[in-house]
Amino acid sequence: MVAFGLIQPLLVQTTIEYIQNHNEEPISYGQALVAAFAITYLGLAISTRWSGQLTHRLITRIRGALIGIIYQSMLTLRAETGNSQAAVALMSTEVERITVAAQWCVAIIPNLIQLGFAMWIMSEQLGAVSVAPIIIALLSVSAGMRTGQLIPPRQRRWMQAIQKRVGITTEIIGSVKGVKMSGLTSTVQDQVQGLRDFELDESKKFRRVQILNVLIGQFPSIMTPSITFAAFGIISKLSGGQPLNVVQAFTSLSLLGILINPVSELVMIPNNLGAAIGCLDRIQEYLVKEKREDYRLVKSKTSPDPAVQGSDGIREPLQPRPLIKVPDGSFGWHKDQAILKSLDLEIHPGSLTILIGPVGSGKSTLLKSLVGETYRISGSVEYTSSTDVAYCDQDPWILNQSIKENIIGGVATQETSDFYDKVIQACQLDEDLNLLPQGDESIVGSSGSALSGGQKHRIALARAVYSGKQIIMMDDNLKGLDSKTASKCFHALFGTDGLLRGQGRAVVFATHNAQWLRSADNIISLGGDGTLSETGLYKDLCKTGGYVSTLKITHKNDHQDNDTAEVEETQRSADKKDKAATIQKPDDLVKAKTRGAANTSSLLYYIKSMGITPFGLFFAMAIFQTICRIMQRLWVKFWVAANEDGGQENLGMWVGVYILWGVLTELALAVECYYFLVVIVPHSAKGLHFSVLKSALSAPLSFFVKTDTGIIINRFSQDMNLVDLPLPLAFMLTFDNLTLAIADITLTTLATPTLSLSIPFLILLLYLLQRIYLQTSRQIRLLDLETKSPLFSHFIASATGLVTIRALGPRWTSRVQAQNLQRLDLSQRAFYAMGSLQKWLLLVLNLVVAALAVLLVASAVILRDRVDAGLLGVALVSVMTFGQLLTQLLNYWAQLETSLGAVARIREFEAETPSEEKEDNDEDPAVKGKWPSKGQIVIGNVSAAYDDHQVLSAVNLSIKPGEKVAICGRTGSGKSTLLALLLRLHELSAGVIEIDGLNIRSVPVTRLRESLVALPQDPLFLPGTVRRNLDPFESCKGDADIWEALEKTGLKALFEDKGGIEADLNTDWLSAGQKQLFCMARAILRDSRVLLLDEATSSLDQATERVVQDLIGSEFQGWTVIVIAHRLRAILDFDKVVTLQDGKVVEFDSPKKLLENGGIFAAMWKLQEG
């Protein structure tokens, strides 16, 4: 490739000499020149294609290796907040930048070889002046290295800002229901947009240095001809030598063209190398993060159980050796701070061990310690056999696959059919599967978004049971089930004839629900200080006067319904006759949401985001820069023509104007780059991000159920990455190369006008080529994006279930690794295909240029009497760069089209995403004041439906100001739907809801949710300080109010110990119950008259729930309180109880009267309390 490139200047020299002296050479000499051009350009095309393909193959391997090692490392790191966010950002953004930089770095050796030979050849033309390009190159490389050092820190800060924004956005999208219920949509929107603004400010700092590097990189190509020829002209005049002639000028220009390209790349290499090193440093920092240390020991059973001598002389075996033994164990989330202290416990085969204790006592921490996820400060964790454990986290880990795949884990047991059916029945999933259109083949959506909370817990439990592991650990996994289902599930698994009992498998069950204690073979009670306060059987512990004896146990399970996901579950099962699943398959989702077709409307939309006037100024700058570049070449032609006519007259003018054109070109490039990249692009990127963010946060909940989370997050990560980097550069360079290509072809036809006859054919050929290439390129680039989304989603899913995966053992770890490799392989194929297509394009375009060069030389040979040698020189130099120019033009255009696909998807997302705000009517003037001021709620003849399935029918309720009302009913009765209607999470199909006399449809949905105080079941936390989380609306008067709220909820001492309210909140500080108490403190600080609780106490023990009930009575006096009932005993002092059945109100009165009347409420009471 280098050799063929170096032959070109020699052919230019020979051709110009032949045209000047054609009378002295035979026509066969000219014919030989045509053949030489054909062979040279053909060889150049083939060798360039071959070299580029090898380079792309290497880059593809680098990409695959980096993504693979990042994922593998993620599986070994500690399960801490931030590791998953960092992994996703590294996999997507950092690796992409490394692949771009690698293309430059691979070219170092060929560029150095080409540079050396070009300098040697040029010294034959210009003598000592030929060192000028080397001096300029060395100065540029030196300057580039200095400015290149400024790149990594600025890029690192920019990437960190991107990671933070994407990570926080991912968290918010994952908890969007809580965001909407809590009325924090505007707050979250401002926070995320603020992060975007900060990120773009950081990008400007990076771009300024990047532009400086571009100017330094382009300096040799722009200024080297001017400086070199100026130096040659001055030296020739001073030394009395010959002035610059046509042969010297254009042979040297062709050599400078060959020389300048590697020089420019070598100058840019420090920039790209610095960026790549910065990316590699961040990847290395991630890879060397502290690994999770599995401190568990396996002490295999090497001898029979010890025995003792009985009274009759017969040796009797002792109790079998424990499966898990913890002697003097202390554990915590920091190396030097123990949460659990000096624990001594044992887990025996076939036993049911229940962990109990007040909120914050460390039940979840103990489970994670038993699977090796915390720090072991003292003692040990000893296993008798394998350390593989079926672990069920408090937040169930669900993959975006079928229900069956989630349960079996991709590997069937030897008893596949029978045992699988038994597991389904024991976990009470058979009825649920009958309701789903595709049964256990139904896709569950991202994080199980298509499932209710109870269904997710039971699927996670089924996975644990099906796994066959000898030990199962459950972190309060029955809390999300109604009383009947929970009781059936418990007895089917843990009862006397339960499935797990029959298999002799051990179960460790952490719970706040005392109802199960009677069935336990061993109870481990943890104290508030992290010590083991008592252990033993329930009947024994009841006599000790400890914590267990204070717990009230009724005849039945005190869990009541938990249908927080009732909206989604009902929506899925609304039309059982329709066998099309509500949730599309992941592949269909990806295709539906990523194939945003870029077209003229997308381009206009992007230009509109810039602003018409700024775009016009940019376009004018691009035209001016092209004019300056072309005038540099033409000026050489005019100069050498003047030299032939009059020697070296007016040398100062020729040199001065020539240098001036170079300076003007450099200045035009600087102004164009700065104005576009630092002024226009951030403005456009800010607006595009805001449109996506606003559309996402304004979408109804049903949208998030039907749409894969990975698709939504891709709008904020992959598409924003395209908007920030490839799109602006592709847009700018497409315009620059288009204007240069038009100018080059114009100069070429000026040299041999007959060549203009081939222009229509050339245009037709290029048109057909771009049709074929761009159509194929568009599809492959879209395929590239589509194969990235599953990879992206798999990273997130694996990080979310990291503890569960590792606990299940090597089979599951190997499975997720294999799935990652499968997704990576698909992504690699699309990536490699895209690069191969580009190399094919380069080959075809170089062949087109070869044909153009041959036609040009053949025309010059045929019309040698009428060809101007100077114009021919300009044309030959233009042809040398025309192939590269066309390649760049089509590549940048293809990149522009693909990048505009991001704009098309953003535009489509904005246009097609349903918006809650569009449903708003004109705002009632009364809302502008303090509203609600009383809390009176009237629900008049309200009905609600999902598709054709009626959920609520003709509901009529009148709730007086200050009343406390509980909503009861079995699963599917419509409790959560009624609460959702009050917050307009779902729109009613008939009737009206009024609060303080105002129809809530006349209240903007954001204002409505901000005016009511709602506590979702899953606690919501925002990134930032404790203060920001407690007072997100910044409505609190001072620190004293915040500390008072923390004191009332019993959290003051905890946060005093953690650095106060200005410390960044780490949710690892809080147990599940403490998280709800924290949200209760947030509610205390709010100023409203309506409080809504959606099963917000389901994670609390009895003592903590009493604290919450006391707070409701004391802190919310005069408020209207509506609660979806969890424990019926807790609502006996409420004013009213609403009992729902099949979507209708069947009872509405005080609890005492309902108990006296003996209706449905009384039946539920009897079921719970006996």
N, C-alpha and C positions, 0 to 999 in steps of 0.2 A: 504493500500500500504506500509506504514512504517512498519507495523507489519510483513507482509510477507517478507519484506526485511531483518528484524532483525533475522528471523528464519534461514536464509541461513548460517551464520557463525556457528550456533549450529549444523546444519546438516553436515557442513564440518568437524567440530570437531568429531562428532559421527562417521562419515564415516571413517576418518583416524584411529580412535581408533579401529573401527571394523576390518579394514584391518590388523592393527598391531596385534590384539588379536582375529583373526577370529576362531582360534581353540577353544576358550572358549565360543563362541556365536553360537547359532543354525542358520541354513540357513534362518529360518523364520525371524530372526532379520534383516538380509540383505534385505530380501524381503520387510519388513516393511520400511526400509530406502528408497528403490526405490519408494514405494507408497508415503512416506512423501515428497520426492523430487518432485514427480508429482503434488501433491496437492499444495505444496508451490509455485512452478513456475507457475502453472495454475492460482492460486489466485493472484500472483504478476502481471501476464499479464493482467487479467481482471480489477483489481483495478487500475493499471497504466493507462489503456485505459479510464476508467471512470473518473479518476481525470483529465487527460489531456483534455478530451472533455469539462468538466466544465470550466477549465481554458481558453480554446480557446473561449468558448462562451462568457465569461466575456471580453476577449480582443477584440472580435469582437464588442461588445457593446460599449466599450471605443472608438474604432476607429470610429464607426458611430457617436457617440455623438460629438467627437472632430471635425470631418469634417463638421457635420451639424452646429455646433455653429460657426465655422470659417466663413462659408458661410453666415449664418444669420447675423453675425456681420459685414461682408463686405457690406451688403445691408444698414447698418445703419451708416457707417462711412462717413466722408467727402469725396467728390469725388476728391481726390488729387492723383497726380502721385506717384506711389509706393505702394499704398494700394492694388491694384490688384496683383502686382508682389509678394508682401509679402504673400497675401492670397494663391496664387498658390504654393509658396514654402512651406508654412506651411502645406497645405493640403497634399502635396506629400511627402516631405522629413521628416519634423519634426514628423508628425503623425506616419510614418513608424518606426521611431526610438523609439517612445514611445511604440508602440506595441511590439517591440522586448524587450525593457527594462521591460515591464510589465510581461512578461513570467518569468523573473528572480525574480521579486519582489513578485509574488504570491507564490513562493516556500519558502519564509522565514520561515513561521511557521512549515510546514512539515520538513524542514531541521533541525530546532532547536530541534524538538522532536526526530528525528532520531539520531541526534548528541548526545543527552543526554543518550538515551538508549544504543547506541553503546559504549559510554564511560563506562557505568556501567558494561556491559558484558565484555569488554576488561580488566577492572580492576581485574576480576576473573582470567584472564590468565597471566597478566604481573605485577599485583600488582601496586605499586606506580608509576612505569614507565608509566602507562596508562595516566598519566596527561600530558605526553610529547606532544601528538597530540593537547591537548587543548591549551597548551602554544604556540605551533607553530601556531595554528589556530588564537589565540588572537593576536599574533604578526603580522600575515598576515592580519587579519582584520583591525588592527590598521594602518598598512602600507598602506593597500588598501584604507582606508578612507582618509588618508593624500594625497595619489596620486589621489584619486577620486575627491578631491577638485580642482585639476589641470585640470580636464576634461572639466567642463562647459565653462570656458572662452575660451579655445582653440577650443572647438566645436562651440561655438557661433561665433567666428571669421571665422571659416571654413564655417558655414552655411550662414553667412552674405555674404561671398565671393561667395557662390553658388547662393544665391538669386540675387546678383548683376549681375552675369554672365547670369543667366537664364532670368532675367528681361530685360537686355540690348539685349540679343539675340532675345527675343520675339519682342521687338520693331523693331529691324533691319529686321527680317523676315517679319514683318507686313508692312514695308516700303521698301521692296527689290527693287521695281521698281525705286524709287527715288535714292537708293544706286547705282544701275547700271547706271542710266542716268547721275548721278553726277560723275561717275568715281571713286567712293569711295570704290569699292570692296576690294582692297588690304588694304586700310587704316582700313576699318572696320574689315577685317580678322585679321590684326595684333592686333587691339585693343581687339577683343574678345579672341584671343588666348593668349594675354597678361593677360587678366582676368583669363583665365584658368590656366596659369602658376602660377599666384599669389594664386589662389585657391588651387592648388596642394602644393605649399609651406606651406600654412596654414594647409593643411591636414597632412603634415609631422610632424608638431608640435603636432598635435592631436595624430597621430599614435605612436610617440615616447612614449607619456604618456600611450597610450593604450597598447603598448607592455610591458611597465613596469608593468601595472596592470595585464596583462596576466601572466607575470613571477611570480608576487606575488600570483596570483590566483592558478597557477600550483605548486608553491613551496610546499604547504602541501602534494599534491599527489605524488610529486617526492621525497621529502626529508624526509617526516614523517616516512616511514618505516625504512630508513637508520638510522635516529637519534634515533628512538624508540628502535630498536633492538640493536643498538650500546650501548645505555644507559643500556638496560637490561643485555647485555653481560658483560659490565664493572662492574655493580653493583653486578651481580651474582658472578663474580670472586672475587671481593673485599670482599663480604659477605660470600663466601664459599658455595653459593647456587648451585642449579642444572643449568647446561648450557641450552641454548635454544634447545628445542627438536622439532620434526616434528609437533606434535599436537599443541604445543604452537605457533610455527612459522606460520603455515598456517591458524590456526583458527584466529590468530591475524592479518594476512595479509587480510583475508576475512573481518574481522571487520574493519580494516583500509580502505579497499575498500569501505565499506558502510559508514564509517565515513568521509573519505577524500572527497567523492563526495559532500555532503552537505557543508563541510568546504570550498571547492573550490568555490562552488556557492555563499556561504556567503561572501567570499572574493571578488568575482566579482560583488556582488550586489552593493557596493558603487560606483563602476565604472559605472554600468548600471543605477543605481538610479541617480547618478550625471548627466549622459547624459540625462535621462528622465526629471529631474528637469530643466535642461537647456532648453530642448525643450518646456516644459510646461511654463517656464518663458517667452520664446519668443512668445508663443501663448497668454499668458496673457497680455504681452505688446501690442500685436495687438488688443486684445479684449477690452482693456481699453483706446485705442486711442480715441481722441476727436470725439465724435459722431456729426453727422450733426444735427443742431438744426433748426427745422422747425418753423420759427418765424411768419409764416403767420397766420392771425386771421380770423375766420369765424364769421361774424356778420350777422346772419340770418335776413331775412326780416320778422319782426314780425307785421308790420302794413302797411296799404296801402301807396303808394307814397304820399307825401305831396301835397297839392293843394293850389292854390291862387284864390282870388276873382277877376273874370274878370269884364270888364267894363259894361257888361250886367247883372251882378249879378250872373252869372253861375260860379261855381267852376271848374277851368280847371287844369288838372294834369300837374305837372312839368315833366321834362325829367326823365325817369326811373332811379332808383338807379344804380350806376355803378357795374359791376361784380367785378372789382378790383379797389381799391383806395389806392394810396400811398401818404400820407401826410408827407412832410418834410423828405423824406427817403434818407439816406446816406448808401452806401454799398461798400464793398471791399473784397479782398481775404485775408486780414489780419485784426485782430481785431482793430488795432489802425491806420489803413491807409485806408482812403476812396478813392475809385476810382470814384464813383458816389456821388455827393454831393447835398443835399437839393433839392431832386426831389419832385415835386408835379404833379401827373398825375392820370388819370382815364381811365378805359377801360369799354366801354358801351356795352350792349347786341346788337348783330347783327351788330357790327361795324367792319370796317377794319382799324386798327391802324398801321401805318408804322413808324418804327424807322429809322432815317437817321442820318448821321453824318460822319465826316472825320474818316480815319483809326485811331484806337486807342482811339476813343472817349468813348467806353464802351457799344456798342450796345449789344454784346453777354453777357457781364456782367449784363446788365439790365435784359435780359431775364432770366438768371440764378437766379438773385435776386428775380424775380417775382415767381419763383418756389421754393424759399427757399434754394438755394445751396451756397450762399455767406454768409459773415458776415453782420449782420444788425448793423450798428454803431449808427444810430439814426432813428427816425420815425417808421413807421410800414407798413405792407402790408396787406390790409384788403380785404377779399373775401366776397361777398354777400351770396354765397352758397358754394358748395363743392370746395375744393382746387385741385381737380383732373384736370389736364391739359394735353392736347395732345401736347407734346413737340417734335419738330423736330430739332435735333442738326445740327450744321454746317457740322459735319462729321456724315453721317447717320448711325444709328445703325441697323445692319442687322444680323440676326441669321442664322446659318448653317441649315436652314430648308427649306421647300417649300415656294414659294412666297406667297401662300395663308395663310400659318401658320404665316408668318411674318406680314401679314396685319390684320388678324382677331384676332390674339393673343390667339388662342385656344378656344375662346368663341364666338359663333355665336349670332347675334342680332335676335330680333323677326322678322326682315324683311330680313332675311339672303340672299336669292337669289337675289331679286330685288335690294335691297340697295347695296349689294356687287357689282353687275354689274354696278350700277350707279357710284360707287366710282372708279371702274376700268376705266370706260369711262372718267370720269371727270379728272382723273390723267393721262390720255393719255397712259394707259398701255395696252389697248386692242390689238394694233398692235404688241407690243413687245411680248405679250403672244402667239400670233399666230405664231411668228417666233420660239418660243422655242418648242423643241420636246414634252415636257410633259405639256405645258401650265403653268398654275399657280401651278401645282404640281411639277414643276422643282425645284431641290435642288440648292440653290444659292451659295454654297461654304462658306468657312470661311470668315466672314466679307464681304460677298457678292462678293467674288473674281470672280464669274462667270458672274458678271453684270458690265455694264458700270457705270460711275459716275452718269449720268443722270437717269439711271434706279434705282439706289440705292436711290437717292433723291426722286423719284416719289413713290417708294414703301414705304419709310418712311412717305411721305406725305399721301399716301393712308391709312396707319395705323392710322395716326392722324385723318383723316376724318371719317374712319370707326368706330373709338373708340366711337363716339357719345358724346365726351366731349364738354361741353358748350364753352370752351375756347381752341383755338389752337394757339400755339406759334411756329413761324418758324424763324430759323436763316439762312437767305439768301439761302433758299432751291431751288430757281429757277435758281441759278447761273450756274448749271451744264447742263442746257438744251439749245438746239438750239432755235433760235428766234421764229420759228413757233410753236414748242412744248410748249415753255414757255408761249407764248401768249394764246394758246388754253387752257392750264392748268389754267392759271390765270383767264381767263374769265369764264371757266366752273365752277370754284370754287367761285370766288369773284365778278364776274360780276353781273349785274342787275338781271339776271335769274340764277345766279350761285347756285350750290348745297348748299353751306354754307350759302349764303344769304337767300335762301329759308327756311332754318332751323333756322334762327335767331341766328346763332352761332358767337361768337366774335373771331376775328383773330388779333394777334399781329405779325407783319412781319418786322423783321430787315433785311435791305438790303442796299447795296451801290448803287443800280441801281435806278436812279431817274425816270425811265420811268413809274413806277407804281404809282407815287405820285398823279396823277390826279384822280385816282380811290379811294383814301383814304378818309375815313370819318374823320380821324384825323391824323395829322402828328406830331410826336414828334422828334424834332431835338436836338441832343446832341452836346455840344461844346467840343473842344479839352481838356478842363479842367475838364470834367466830370459833368458839370452842364447842366440843361435844358435850351437851348438857345432860343428856340421858339416852339410854338405848335399852331395848328389850321389847317384850310383847306388850300389846295395848292394855291387857287386863292388869299387868304388873305396873305399868307406868301410871295408870289411873290412881294408884295408891300412893305414889311418891310425892304428890303435891307439886310436881314440876309443870313445865309448859304444856305437856300433853294432857294433863288432868284438867287444864283450864278450857280445853276445847270442847265445844258442844257438838255431839254427834247425834243426828236424828236417825230415824228408822231408814230413811231413804237418802239417796244422793242429793246434796243441796245445790247441785249445779242446775241452773235453769237455762232456758234457751239462749243460744248465742247465734243470732243470724245476721251478723254484721254484713255478710256478703249476700244477704237475701236478694238484694236488687239484681246482682249478677246471676245468681243461681236460678232465680225465677225466669229471668230473661232467656237463659239457655234452654230451659225445659218448657217454654211457653207453647211451642208448637211441636208436639211429639211426632206428628205425622211427617214433618219435614226432616228428611234424613241428612240434609246438609248441615254440617256442624256450624255452630255459631262462630266458633274460633276457627279461622282458616289454618291450614297447615303452614308451618313456618316458611317453607319454600314459596308457597303462594303469596304469603304476606310480603316476603322480601321482594318478589317480582312486582307485586302490586304497588309497593311503596317506593321502590328504587328506580323503576324504569321511567323516570321523568324525562320525557323527550325534549331535547334542546331544539328550539326553533327560533324563528325571527322574533316571535313574541317574547321569548325568554331573553334574547339579546336586548330588545327594547326595554324590557322590565329592568334589566341590569343597568342599562344606560340611564333609565329614569331614576334608579336608586343613587346614581352618581350626581344627578342634576344635569339638565340639558346645557346650561351655560358652562359649567366646569368641563363637561365632555367636549364642547366646541373648542374651548381653549386648548385642551389636550390634543385634539385632532390637528389644530393649526400648528402646534409645536412639533408634532410628528412630521408633517409636511415640510416644515422649515428645516428640520434636521436632515431629511432626505435630500433636499435641494443643496444643502451645504456639502454633503458627502459626494454627490454627483459632480458638483462644481470643482471639487478637488481633482478628479480624474480629467475633466475637460480642460482644466487650467494647464495641466502638464502638456496636453496636445497643443494648446495655443502657445505655450512657452517654447517647446522644441521647434515649432513652426517658425516662431520669431527668431530663434537662434539660427535656423538655416537661412533665413533671409538677411539678418543683420548682425550676426555674431552674438556678442554678449551685451548688446545695448540694453539700457534700462533694466539691468539685472536686479537692482534693488526693488523695482516695482514688482517684477515677476516673483521674486523670492518673498517679498513682504505680503503680497496678496495671497500667495500660495499658503503661507503660514497662517494668514488671517482666516482662510477658509477652514483650516484645521481647528483653530481656536474656536471659531463660531460653531463648528460641529460639536466640539466637546462641551461648550457652554449650552448649546441647544439640548444635548443629551442630558446634561445635569439638570436643567430646568424642567425638562419633560419628566424625567424619572422622579424628581422630588415632588413636583406638583401632583403627579398621578399616584405615586406610592405612599406619600406621607400626608397628602391633603385629601385627595378624592377617595382612595381605597378605604381608609378608616371610616370615613363618613358613610360610605356605601355599606361596609361590613357591619357597622353599628345598626343601621336601619334594617338590614336583612335579618340579623340576629333577633332584633326586637320583634319583627313580624312573626318569626317562628315561636319565640317565647310567649308572646301574647296569645297566639293561636293555640298553643299547647295548654296553657293555664286556663284558657277560656273554654276549652273543650269539656263536654259533659263526661261524667264517669263512664258511661257506656262506650265512649270512644276508646278509653284506656283498656277496657275489657276486651274489645275486639281487635286491638292493635298491639302487636309485639313491642315490648319495651325497647328492644334493640333497634327497631326501626325508628322510634321517636328519638332515642338518644343519638342515632346516626345523624339526624338533622342538626344536632348541636355539636357533634364531634367531626365526623367525616365530611359532612357538607360545609360546615364552617371552616374546616381546614382547607377545603378546596376554594372557598370564597376568599380566604386570607392569603393563600400563597399561589397555587397554580393558576387560578382564574385571573388575577391581576396581571401576572407576568405573561400569561398566554394572550390576554387581551392586548396588552401594550406591544408585545413582540409581533403579534399577527399584523397589526397596523403598520409597524415599522418595516417588517419584511415584505408586506404587500406593496407598499410604496417603492421600496428599493427594487423589487422584482420588476415592477412596471418601468422604472427608470432604466434598469439594466437591459431589458429587451428593447427598449427604445434606442439606447446607445448602440446595441448590436446591429439593428436594422439600418442605422445611419451609416455604418461602415460599408455594408453591401446592401443597397436598397432592394436588390432582387430577393434577398433573404426574407423580405417582408411577405413574399408570396407564401412562405411556409408558416407564417404566424397564425393564420386561421386554423391550419391543421394542428399546430402546436397547442392552440387554445382548446380545440376540440379534444385532442388527446388528453390534455390536462384535466379537462372537464370530465371526461369519461373516467379517468384515473381517480379523481377526487370522489366521483360518485361511488365507484367500487370501494375505494379505500375508506372513505368516511362512513359509508354505510356499515362496512365490516368493523371498522374501528369503533364506531359508536356502540355496536352490539357487544364487542369484546370488552370495552371499557365499562359498559353497564354490567356485564357479567363479572368483571373485576369487583365492582362495587357490591354486587349481589352476593358474591362469595365471601366478601369481607364481613357482611352483617352476621351470618351464623358464627363466624370466628369471634367476632366482637361479643355476641350474646353468650357464647360458650365461656369466654373469659369471665364475664360478669357472673354467670351461673356457678362456675367452679369456685370463684372467690367467695360467693355467698354461702355455699355449702362446704367450705373447706374443712370445718371440724367434722361434719358428718362423713365426708369422703374419707378422711384420714382414719377416723374411728372404725369404719367398715373394713379397713385393711387393704392389702395390696391389690386384690381383685378389682375393687372399685377404683382405686387410684390408677391402676393400669387401664381400666375402662375409660375414664375421663381423658387420660393421656392419649389413648387410641382415638377417641372421638376428636380430640383437638388436632391430631395428626391428619385425620380424614378431612376435616374442615380446612386445615392448612394446605393440604395437598390440592384440594379444589381451588383454593385461592391462588396457590402457586401456578397452577395450570393456566388460569386466566391471566395472571401477571406475565408469565413467560410467553403466552400467545400474543399478548399486546406488544411486547418488545420484539418478538419475531416478525409481527406484521409491520412494525416500524422499519425494521431492517430490510424487509422486502420492498417497502416503499422507497427506501434509500437506493436500493439496487435499480428499481425501475426508473427513478428520476435521474440517476446517474447515466443510465442508458439513453434516456431522452436527451440529456445534456451532451452525451457522446454523439448522438445523431445531429444535434444542433451544431456542435463544434465541427463535425465533418462537413456539414452543409456550408458552414461559414468559410472554412478553408477551401473547399471545392469551388465555391462561388468566387472567392478571392483569386484562386488560380486561374479560373476561366476568364474572369474580368480583370486580370492583373494590370491591364493598361489603364483602367479607369478607377482603380481602388486607391484611396488615400491611405498611405502607410500609417499616419498618425491615428486616424479613425479606426483602422484595422487593429492597431495596438490596443486602443481603448476597448474595442469589441472583444478581442481575444482575452484580455484581462477580465472583462465582465463575464465571459463564458466560463472562465475558470472558477468563479465564485457562484455562478448561476445555479449549478446543481445543488450546492450546499444551501443556497438561498431558497430554492424551491422546496427542498426537503424540510428546512426549518419552517417555511411558510405552511406547508400542509400539516406538519407535526404540531405546530402551534395552533393551527386552525382546528385540528382534531382534538387537541388538548382543550382548546377553547370550547368546542362543542361539548366535550365530556364535562368540563368544569361548569359550563352553562347548564348541564344536567342538574347540578346542585341548585342552581338558581331556579330551574324549572320545578324541581321537587319542593323547594321553599315556596315558590309561587303556588304550586298545587296544594301544598300543605295549608297555606294561608287561605286559599279559596275553598277547599273541600272539607277542611276540618270543621265540624259543626261547632257553633259557639253558643254558649249559654247567654251571653250578653245580647245576641241578636234577638232573643226572645223577650227582652225587656221592652215594656211600654214606656210611655213618657213618665218621668219621675213625678210623684205626688209632691206638691209643695210642702206638705206637712213633714216629709222625711228630712227636710233640710235642718229642722230643729233637733232636739234631743228625742230620739225615737229608738225603741219603745220607752215610754215613760211610766207605764203601768204594768204591762205584761199580760193583758187580757188577750186570750186566743180563742177564736171562733172558727170551727171547721164545719163548713156547711155543705152537706150532700156531696162529699168528695169521693171521687173514684179515680183509680189509677190502673194502668195496664202496661204490659210489656208486649209489644206486637199485638197478638190477638188474645193474650192470656190476661184475664182480669185478676188483679192483685188486691185491690181495695174496691169495695162497692158501697156507695151511699153512706159514707161515714159522717156522722153528725156529732160534734162535741162542742161544749162551751166550757172553757176553763177560765175561772175568775182570776183576777190579779192576785199574785202571792200564793196561789194554790200549788201544792206539791202533788204531782200526778205520776203514777207508775203505769207503764204499758206492759201487759202480760199476754201470753198466748203461746201456743205450741209453734214449733218451727214451721215456717211457711204461712203463718197467719197474717203477716203483713206489718209486724211491729217496726222493723227497720225501714220499711217503705214509708210508713207514716212519718217517722222522724226525718227521712230524706225529703219528703214533701215540704216539711216546715222550712228546710234549708234550701229548697229548690234544687236538690241534687237530682231529683227526677221531677218532671213536670206532670201535674195532674191532668187527667183526661176530661174531668167534669167537676163542677162545684167550685167553691171558693174558700180560701183561707185568709182570715183577717187577724192582724195583730194590732191591738189598740185602734181598731176601727179601720185600718188600712189594708186593702187587698195587697198581699205580698207580691202580686204580679206587677203592681205599680212601683215597687221598690227595686232599684237596680240590684242584681243578684250579688254583686260584690258588697254593696252597702248592707244588704240584708244579712249576710253572713258575718260581717264585721259588727253588726249591731246586736247579734245574738251570741251567746257564749256556749260553745259546743265542745264536749270532750269525747273524742273518738276512742274506740277500744284500743287501738294501737297508738301509743304516745307519740307525739310529733315533736321533733327537735330541729332547730335551725343551726346552721354553722355559725359560730361566733361565741360571744361571752355568755356567762350565766345571766347577766342583766338583760342582754338582747333576747334570750330565750324566755325569760320571765315577763318581759315587757316589750314584746315585738312591735306594739303600736306606739311606743314611747309616750304613753299616757300617764305614767306614774309620776307622782309629785316629787319623790326623793328616795334616797337609799333606805331611809327608815321604814318606808312602806314595804319595800322589797324584803328587808330582813324580817319584818314582822310576819309577812306571808310565809316565809321559810320557817319561821319559828312555829307558826300555827300548824304547819304540816310536818313538823318534826325533822326538818332537813337543815336547820340552821347550823348545827354543830358540824355536819358533814362538809358544808361549803366553807365554813370558817377554816376547816382543816385543809381544804383544797385551794386556798388562795383568795377567797372572797368572790364577790359578784362580778369583778372585772376580769377574772380568770376565764380562759377559753373553756367551754363546757366539754367534758369528755364523758360520753354516755356510759363508758365502762365503769364509771364511779357508781352508777346506780343499778340497783336490782330492778326487776320488772315492776314490783310494787312501788318502789321509790320513784320510778319514772312516772307512774300515775299520780303519785302525791305531788311531784314537781308540777305536773300539768294542773293539778288542783290549785297549787299556789299561783299559777299563772291566771287561773280563772278568778281567784280572789281579788287580783289586782285590776280586773276588768270593770268597766262601768256600764252595766246593762241592767235589764230587769227580767231576762229570760235565760235559764240555764238548761241545756240539753245534755244528757249523758247516755251514750250508746254503749252499754255493757262496759263502762269504763272501770268497773271494780272487779272484773273477772279474774285479774291476776293477784288480787289481794287476799291475805289471810283474814280470819275473822276479826282479829284485833284491829288490824289496819282498816278494814272495812267499817268498823265502828267509828274509827277516827274520821273517815270520810263522811259518814252519816251525821256525825256531830258537827262537822264543818258545814254541811248543807243546812243543818238546823240553825247554826249560830251566825255564819258568815253570809248566808244568802236569805236572810229574813226579808220578807217583802218581795222576793223574786218569785217568778213563776218557774217551777222546776219540773221538768218532764224527764223521766228515767225509764229506760227499758230495763225491766226488773231482772235481777240476777238471782238473788236469794229473797224469797217471799217474806221471810221473817224480818228483813231489813226495811220493808215498806209498810209495816203495820201501822206506823204513825203518820203515814201519808194521808192527805185529804181525800184523794180519789184514786181508784184503780180502774183502768180501761182494760177490758178483756176482749181480745180479738179472736175470731174463729173464721177461717176461710175468707178473710178480708172484710169481715163485717164486725161491727161493735155489738157484742151480745150482752155485755155487762158494763155498767159505768156508775159506780157508787163508792162509798167509803169501804175500806177493807173489812171492817167489822161487820157491816151490813151484808157484804157479799159472802162472808163466812157463814152468817146466820141463814142466808137464803139457800145455801147448798147448791150453787151452780158450778160453772166450770172453774172459777177461781178457787172455790172450796175444794174441788176435786184435785186441783194442782197442789193446793196446800196439804191435803191429805197424803198425796204422793210423796211430798218432800218431808213433811213433819211427822207423819204417821198418826 
